[in-house]
């Protein structure tokens, strides 16, 4: 039998096997997407507002990314101050 014919037979057998249930335990398979964290979608109109904010900050001779970085720092600082007691307790436990 030629290599081509053997290959066709293997393909036909594998196609037949796909329709039949194999003797494997019913274990749910994890999808690749389940292991990855879902990416949060940006709200409608986000790009337009981001572009406008960037224009406003840069029109005042500032850097949009430095401004944005400061906003992030403020959020973290306020969070840390608000939760200072809990953070201190966790630090003591470690």
N, C-alpha and C positions, 0 to 999 in steps of 0.2 A: 504494500500500500504506500502511496506517495506521501511525502510530508504534508502536502496541501490537503489531501483527503483525510489524513489523520487529524489535522488541525480542525477541519470542518466537523468531523465526528465529535471531537472534544467540545466544540462550541455547541453542537446540537444537544449533547448530553447535559451540558451545564444549563442550557435553556430549559430542558425538561426538568431538571432538578430544581429550578427556581419555582416551578409551580407546585411542587410537592413540599410538604412540611417535613423538615428534618428532625431527628430525635435530639433536640437541644432543649435545655430548660428554658422556661418562659421568664427570662430575666430582662427587665426593661433596659434598653440601651440608652446611654446618655448621648444626647446630641452635642456636637461641638459648641453650639451656641449656649447650651446650659452652663458649661464650665466657664464661659466668658461672661463678664458683667455686661448687661445690656447698656448700650450707649443711650444716654438721655437725649431726647430730641430737643432741639432749640425751639422756643415758642414762635408762633407765627409773627412775622414782622421783625424778628431778631436782627437779621442782617441790616435791614434799613435803619433801625434805631442805632445799631452799633456804628454804622457809617456816619450817621448824623452826630453822634456823640464824639466820634473821632474828629470830625471836622470842627466842632465847637471847641474842643480842647486844644487842637492844633492851631486854630485861629487865634487863641489867646497865648500863642507861643509856648505851648506846653507839649509834652509827649503823652500821647494817649496811653501807651503801654506803661509808662511810669505812673500815670494817674490810676490806671486799672490796678497796678501792683499795690498802690497805696490803699485802694479800696479793699483789696484782699487782705492786706495787713490789718486794716481797721476791723474787719469782720472777725479775724482770728483773735486780735487783741481783746475786743469786746466779749467774745465767746470765752476766752481764758479768764477774764476778770469776773464775768458772770458765774463761771463754774470753778472759781479758784479753790473753794473748799473741797469739792469733789476731786480736783486735780491733786491737791495736797494729800488727801487721804490715799489716793492711788499710788502716789510717789512714796509715801511712807510704807505701804505694803510691799513694795518691790525691793 
